[in-house]
């Protein structure tokens, strides 16, 4: 598989997560991800308020804007040496991601045993690996955060936060 430039990774992730969705349904999200933005953290993976405090993070796992302030604040672990001081995935996202990585590793390890026992035919190995990879990349649905920046900005305004 080709290596994707970091600037396009979120777009590729969105498309991979929605393989059967018509382009017209996700085009606004693709445009939002590709759009050039101005301001502290805008157009990147986080937003700051007028005082320079991080108020939201674009969660790497869920691909949703997660507020870290207000009544709907989402819990993120601390991570030193990042622009936000926070992990790129919320704690729930980290939990799902870690579980999926572990399960994929175990499934790949068991594949050889299944072939040896005759449970899986050698000709079906690639198909089984595709299933394992699809499960590893699947994004668990969540109601946390917001699907769009506009929804997040409306929430932040309602909560009394001003984005820089």
C-alpha positions as CSV (number, residue, x, y, z in Angstrom):
1,X,0.0,0.0,0.0
2,X,1.2,3.5,-0.8
3,X,2.3,5.9,1.9
4,X,-0.1,8.8,2.3
5,X,1.2,12.3,3.0
6,X,0.4,13.4,6.5
7,X,-1.6,16.4,5.2
8,X,-4.0,14.0,3.4
9,X,-4.2,11.3,6.0
10,X,-7.5,12.5,7.6
11,X,-9.2,12.6,4.2
12,X,-8.0,9.1,3.4
13,X,-9.2,7.9,6.8
14,X,-12.6,9.4,6.3
15,X,-12.9,7.8,2.9
16,X,-11.8,4.4,4.2
17,X,-14.3,4.6,7.1
18,X,-17.1,5.3,4.6
19,X,-16.5,3.0,1.6
20,X,-20.2,2.6,0.7
21,X,-21.3,6.1,1.2
22,X,-22.0,8.3,-1.8
23,X,-19.5,11.1,-2.3
24,X,-22.3,13.8,-2.0
25,X,-22.9,12.6,1.6
26,X,-19.3,13.1,2.8
27,X,-18.1,15.8,0.4
28,X,-18.7,18.6,3.0
29,X,-16.4,16.7,5.5
30,X,-13.8,16.2,2.9
31,X,-13.9,19.9,2.0
32,X,-13.7,20.8,5.7
33,X,-10.6,18.6,6.1
34,X,-8.9,20.0,3.0
35,X,-9.9,23.7,3.6
36,X,-7.1,26.2,4.6
37,X,-7.9,27.8,7.9
38,X,-6.5,30.7,9.9
39,X,-6.0,31.1,13.6
40,X,-4.4,29.3,16.5
41,X,-4.9,25.6,15.9
42,X,-7.6,26.2,13.3
43,X,-7.3,23.8,10.4
44,X,-5.1,21.5,12.5
45,X,-6.1,18.9,15.0
46,X,-7.0,21.3,17.8
47,X,-8.6,24.7,18.7
48,X,-7.6,27.2,21.3
49,X,-9.6,30.0,23.0
50,X,-8.6,33.6,23.0
51,X,-6.3,33.0,26.0
52,X,-4.4,30.3,24.3
53,X,-6.0,27.4,26.1
54,X,-6.9,24.2,24.2
55,X,-10.7,23.9,24.0
56,X,-11.1,21.1,21.5
57,X,-9.1,18.3,19.8
58,X,-9.9,16.5,16.5
59,X,-9.8,12.9,17.8
60,X,-7.5,10.8,15.7
61,X,-9.5,7.6,16.3
62,X,-13.1,8.8,16.0
63,X,-12.3,11.6,13.5
64,X,-14.7,13.8,15.5
65,X,-14.1,17.2,17.2
66,X,-14.0,16.6,20.9
67,X,-14.3,19.5,23.3
68,X,-12.0,19.4,26.4
69,X,-14.0,22.1,28.1
70,X,-17.7,22.6,29.1
71,X,-20.5,20.3,29.9
72,X,-19.6,17.8,27.1
73,X,-15.9,17.7,27.8
74,X,-14.2,14.5,26.6
75,X,-11.4,13.0,28.6
76,X,-7.9,13.0,27.0
77,X,-4.7,11.6,28.5
78,X,-1.8,14.0,28.9
79,X,1.1,13.7,26.4
80,X,4.2,15.8,26.8
81,X,5.9,17.4,23.8
82,X,2.7,17.9,21.8
83,X,1.2,21.2,20.8
84,X,-1.9,20.6,23.0
85,X,-0.2,18.7,25.8
86,X,-2.8,16.0,25.2
87,X,-2.9,12.6,23.4
88,X,-4.3,12.7,19.9
89,X,-7.0,10.2,20.9
90,X,-9.5,10.5,23.7
91,X,-9.3,7.8,26.4
92,X,-12.3,5.9,24.9
93,X,-10.6,6.1,21.4
94,X,-7.3,4.8,22.8
95,X,-9.2,1.9,24.5
96,X,-10.9,0.9,21.2
97,X,-7.7,1.4,19.1
98,X,-5.6,-0.7,21.5
99,X,-8.1,-3.5,21.6
100,X,-8.3,-3.6,17.8
101,X,-4.5,-3.7,17.4
102,X,-4.2,-6.5,20.0
103,X,-7.1,-8.5,18.4
104,X,-5.5,-8.1,14.9
105,X,-2.1,-9.2,16.1
106,X,-3.7,-12.3,17.8
107,X,-5.8,-13.1,14.8
108,X,-2.8,-12.9,12.5
109,X,-0.9,-15.2,14.8
110,X,-3.7,-17.7,14.9
111,X,-4.0,-17.7,11.1
112,X,-1.0,-20.0,10.7
113,X,-2.5,-22.4,13.2
114,X,-5.8,-22.4,11.4
115,X,-4.1,-23.1,8.1
116,X,-2.1,-25.9,9.7
117,X,-5.2,-27.5,11.1
118,X,-7.1,-27.2,7.8
119,X,-9.6,-24.7,9.2
120,X,-8.4,-22.1,6.6
121,X,-7.2,-23.1,3.2
122,X,-3.9,-21.7,2.1
123,X,-5.6,-20.0,-0.9
124,X,-7.9,-18.1,1.6
125,X,-5.1,-16.6,3.6
126,X,-5.2,-13.2,1.8
127,X,-9.0,-13.0,2.2
128,X,-8.6,-13.8,5.9
129,X,-5.9,-11.2,6.3
130,X,-8.2,-8.6,4.6
131,X,-10.9,-9.4,7.1
132,X,-8.5,-9.0,10.0
133,X,-7.2,-5.7,8.6
134,X,-10.8,-4.4,8.1
135,X,-11.6,-5.1,11.7
136,X,-8.4,-3.5,12.8
137,X,-9.2,-0.3,10.9
138,X,-12.9,-0.1,11.8
139,X,-14.0,2.9,13.7
140,X,-16.4,2.2,16.6
141,X,-19.4,4.7,16.5
142,X,-19.6,7.2,19.3
143,X,-21.9,10.0,20.3
144,X,-18.9,11.9,21.9
145,X,-18.0,15.2,20.5
146,X,-19.1,16.7,17.2
147,X,-19.0,15.6,13.5
148,X,-18.2,19.1,12.2
149,X,-16.3,22.2,13.3
150,X,-19.5,24.2,12.9
151,X,-21.3,22.0,15.5
152,X,-18.3,22.3,17.8
153,X,-18.1,26.1,17.4
154,X,-21.8,26.4,18.2
155,X,-21.4,24.3,21.3
156,X,-18.3,26.4,22.4
157,X,-20.2,29.6,21.9
158,X,-23.2,28.3,23.9
159,X,-20.8,27.3,26.7
160,X,-19.2,30.7,26.8
161,X,-15.9,30.0,25.1
162,X,-14.4,32.2,22.3
163,X,-12.2,30.5,19.8
164,X,-9.1,32.4,18.7
